[in-house]
Amino acid sequence: MKTNLTRRNFLGTIGIATAGLALAGCGNSGSAGSGDSGEKAKSQIDGPKGSFKVGSIGPLTGAAAIYGTATDWGAQVAVNEINKAAGDVTFSYNCQDDTHVAETSVNAYNNLKDWGLQILVGTTTTAPCVAVSDKTNKDNIFELTPSASSVDVIGEGSSRKSNVFQMCFTDPNQGKISADMVAQKKLGTKIAILHDQGDTYSTGLHDGFVEEAKNKGLSIVADESFDSNNNTDFTSQLGKFKDAGADVVVMPFYYQQGGLVLQQAKDNGYEFTFVGMDGMDGILQQDGFDASVAEGLYLITPFTADTEDENTQKFVDAFSKLSDGVKPNQFAADAYDCVFAIKQAIETSGVTSDMSASDICDKLVACFTAKDFKFSGLTGTDMTWSEDGTVSKIPQCYVIKDGKYQVVA
């Protein structure tokens, strides 16, 4: 996450092969749709009369465009599907480009307000989202971000922005959940961890994992770091892991470095169990990458396009049609889930499109934080949100076998 692309930035810098309510107690349990829309991507979708106006902001151009296009297209698949069903809730949709610049993102938000924005799905990257969420908080407009995972987006304690929620994990929470998964799946007990010291996303995952590992009886026998700006040789760290007697190497960073680590471990004859988190998804799609190098790699992530369940594959098909062949990543799936979660909350709370954005926000906040409000989508089952804006959902644990993702029982 150089260039301050917190949480989800590193991939966009060097390219990626796979592209991206009533009062409390108004609970309801529902799920996202099939993703079968068959539409082509547009910058704006005009829904039927009486539609809610949902906006999105993200980098559609520039180095981070992979993130913005993924979330934009994922949201569009959901909007197209909902509007095609012609139910009581429909959406008009408008996505604005912010080129991953905070000031531009605020200008984009102002453009959306001029358009009549009622609900915001976004923004995509963290630095712009922090700036925009300050504005939506002052304006009391409901905001659900698919991918901006810093705690600064939602605010903590007295700085909590009560209108802002996340579909993605916060970085420390994902690290903690990953430690739980390593212990639960009994992947090993002597842990070496390697992280990118200059990347907020990687550091957050690292800190969360290390903290929770202590509670799960996992022993951190080696803890090393690197700087992705100038480090492509990991043999020194791998040697230290071997000397420390590690049986598991945890990699809380992105798949480009992950591929290098795996290749160098193989070249030096090191046999560890490697574990990656959601940033490792995409490793098999790298141009020229030898999939055998990733054999046995575990990934802990809420979504992968290789999952063979019906809803995921329908979404993958619709996304591919809309984007002219691009394969969706987790950003896209999170955005898709955002739209359907908002739809469910609207239906549950009885919100109507003729209400003010502020009144809509109050009811959606009450519904999202209701104890009996649950949402099931592509990235999780029975998801809930707390008053601090964070989502509670359980990621899947996958292992790569014969070049494919397989769910670990």
Beta strands, then each sheet from edge to edge (+ up, - down):
strand 1: 29-31
strand 2: 44-45
strand 3: 52-58
strand 4: 91-97
strand 5: 119-122
strand 6: 142-145
strand 7: 164-166
strand 8: 190-196
strand 9: 219-226
strand 10: 248-251
strand 11: 273-276
strand 12: 298-301
strand 13: 374-377
strand 14: 380-385
strand 15: 391-392
strand 16: 396-401
strand 17: 404-407
sheet 1: 1+ 13+ 14- 15+
sheet 2: 2+ 4- 3- 5- 6- 7-
sheet 3: 9+ 8+ 10+ 11+ 12+ 16- 17+
end
